[in-house]
Amino acid sequence: MNRDELQGKARAMKGNIKQAAAEVTDDPNLYDEGTADEAAGRTQESLGRAKRKVGEAVEKVGKAIKR
């Protein structure tokens, strides 16, 4: 797991917490903010996962070339 994946997971979790708090306090603005944080976190996590996969593929190609 890389930094983007971890930060994305944390941001998505923060968004979920904001959404839960908004439901308890009946605050639609906080709920919208939580939804945005969750979406941004999931996007960042996906980007991090893609970066990791590309890096792994490059390493694999590099090892194959060295053989």
C-alpha positions as CSV (number, residue, x, y, z in Angstrom):
1,M,0.0,0.0,0.0
2,N,1.3,3.4,-0.8
3,R,0.7,6.9,0.7
4,D,-2.2,7.8,-1.7
5,E,-4.0,4.6,-0.9
6,L,-3.7,5.2,2.9
7,Q,-4.6,8.9,2.7
8,G,-7.6,8.0,0.4
9,K,-8.9,5.4,2.9
10,A,-8.5,7.9,5.7
11,R,-10.4,10.7,3.8
12,A,-13.2,8.3,2.8
13,M,-13.5,7.2,6.5
14,K,-13.6,10.9,7.6
15,G,-16.4,11.5,5.0
16,N,-18.4,8.6,6.4
17,I,-18.0,9.9,10.0
18,K,-19.2,13.4,8.8
19,Q,-22.2,11.8,7.1
20,A,-23.1,9.9,10.3
21,A,-22.7,13.1,12.4
22,A,-24.8,15.0,10.0
23,E,-27.6,12.4,10.2
24,V,-27.6,12.7,14.0
25,T,-27.5,16.5,14.0
26,D,-29.8,16.8,10.9
27,D,-27.2,19.0,9.1
28,P,-27.6,18.7,5.3
29,N,-24.4,20.8,4.7
30,L,-22.3,18.6,6.8
31,Y,-23.8,15.6,5.0
32,D,-22.9,17.0,1.6
33,E,-19.4,17.8,2.9
34,G,-19.0,14.2,4.1
35,T,-20.2,12.9,0.7
36,A,-17.6,15.0,-1.1
37,D,-14.9,13.8,1.3
38,E,-15.8,10.2,0.8
39,A,-15.8,10.5,-3.0
40,A,-12.5,12.3,-3.0
41,G,-11.0,9.7,-0.7
42,R,-12.2,6.8,-2.8
43,T,-10.8,8.6,-5.9
44,Q,-7.4,9.1,-4.3
45,E,-7.3,5.5,-3.1
46,S,-8.1,4.3,-6.6
47,L,-5.3,6.5,-8.0
48,G,-2.9,5.2,-5.5
49,R,-3.8,1.6,-6.3
50,A,-3.3,2.3,-10.1
51,K,0.1,3.9,-9.3
52,R,1.1,0.8,-7.3
53,K,0.0,-1.6,-10.1
54,V,1.9,0.4,-12.7
55,G,5.0,0.4,-10.5
56,E,4.7,-3.4,-10.0
57,A,4.4,-3.9,-13.8
58,V,7.5,-1.8,-14.4
59,E,9.4,-3.8,-11.9
60,K,8.3,-7.0,-13.4
61,V,9.4,-5.9,-16.9
62,G,12.7,-4.7,-15.5
63,K,13.3,-8.1,-13.9
64,A,12.4,-9.9,-17.1
65,I,14.9,-7.8,-19.1
66,K,17.7,-8.5,-16.6
67,R,17.3,-12.3,-17.2
